[in-house]
Amino acid sequence: MLPDRRCYIARVRLRNLLSVPHWKSRLLPWGAAAAVGAAAVLFAAVADAAQSALRRLMGVWPQWPSLLAPLRFFSIAWVTPMVTAALAAAISKLITPPLDQTLADRYAH
């Protein structure tokens, strides 16, 4: 291989190595993995805090878990339909186009 050809290949590799799309494609998965790790650590910290709060409550009165479990269940059962309805309404607004906009107008650029 000619020396000029080697220099050209080295410059192209260096340019590709320093390019923004090259680093975006590598930083995105690393950033996502770091976010998942941070969420896992946060979830573990919240679980530890909940466990210590339950232990403190049991120290005060051992029947607290028996009282709190049904209350939590009923509160979750009460909130779930409201959240589900709100999400369904938001998703339907995202999916359906406005009435005055036809399909051809929507995708014409």
N, C-alpha and C positions, 0 to 999 in steps of 0.2 A: 504494500500500500504506500502511496506517495505521502511525503510529510505534509503537503498542503491538505490532503484529504484527511489526515489524522487531526490536524488543527481544526478543520471545519467540523468534524465529528465531535471533537471536544467542546467547541463553542456551542454547537447545537445542544449537546447534553447539558452544558452549564446553563444555557438559556432555558431549557425545559425544566431544569431543577429549580431555577429561581422564578419561574413563572407563577402568576397568581392562581390560575386554574389548577395547577399542579398542587399547590399547597391548600387550596380550598377543598379539593377532593380528599386530602388527608386530614385536615383539621376538623372537618365536619364529623367524621366518625369518632375521633378522639374527644371532641367537645361533647358529643352525645353520650359517650361512655362516661365522661366525667360528670355530666348532669345526672345520669342514672345512678352513679355511685353516690353522689351527694344526696339524692332523694332517698337512697337506701339508708344512708347514715342518719338522715333526718327522721325517717320512719322508725329506725331503731331507737333513737333518742326519745321520740314521743311515746313509743311503747314502754320504754323504761320508766318514763315519768308516770304513765298511767298505772303501771304495775306498782310503783312506790305509793301512789295516791290510794290505790286499792288496799295496800297493806296498812296504811295509816288509818283508813276508814274501818278496816276490820279490827284494828287495835282499839278504836273507840267503841264500836258496837259490832259484834261478829255477824249480825243479820243484815248488815247493809247490802252485801252483794245480792241477797235474796230479794231485797226491795228494789234495788237499782236495775237489775237485769230486765224485769218486765217493763219498767218505765222506759228504758232505752229502746227496747223492742217496739213498744207502742209509738214512741217518738219517731223512730225510723220509718215505721209503717205509715205514719201520718204525713211525713215529709216526702216520701218517695213518689206518690202520685203527682204532687205539685212540681217536683223537679223533672219528672218524666214528661209531663205535659209541656213544661217550658222548653225542654230540649226538643221535643217533637215539633213545636211551633217554630223554633229557630231553624231546625233542619229543613222543614218544609219551605220556609222563606228563602233559604239558600238554594234549594233545588229548583223551585218553580220560578220562571221568569215573570216579570211584570206583565199585566194584561195587555198593555199597549205595545208590547214588543213581540214581534213575530220571531220565529226561529231563524228565518233568513236574515232579519235585521240584527239578531243577536250575534251571529257568527260572521257577518260581513265586516271586512276591515278596509 
